[in-house]
């Protein structure tokens, strides 16, 4: 498994936030933290925690994988594939746990073909 380069993850979070016109002040207010902390996370001067990662994912309407993949040595996804991945995740969130388990089983069967 490829390790994650969190300096790239922070920069991806910063990029996603900026693209949506969201300020560090807004993020700090929502997370009940300081603007310098937000800046430090985005610039890899403070450790990223799960709460912040999940917040950015929801705020920017992207999957956690979209954010973390920025820090992995993987071939980049084109914009269409990224949008489709995010759309699948957003639809998937609307299902119950039992429904999600069924969908995953179905996808694994379909993937084997």
Secondary structure by P-SEA (a helix, b strand, c coil): ccccaaaaaaaaaaaaaaaacccaaaaaaaacccaaaaaaaaaccccccaaaaaaaaaaacccaaaaaaaacccccccaaaaaaaaaaaaaaaaccaaaaaaaaaaaaaaaac
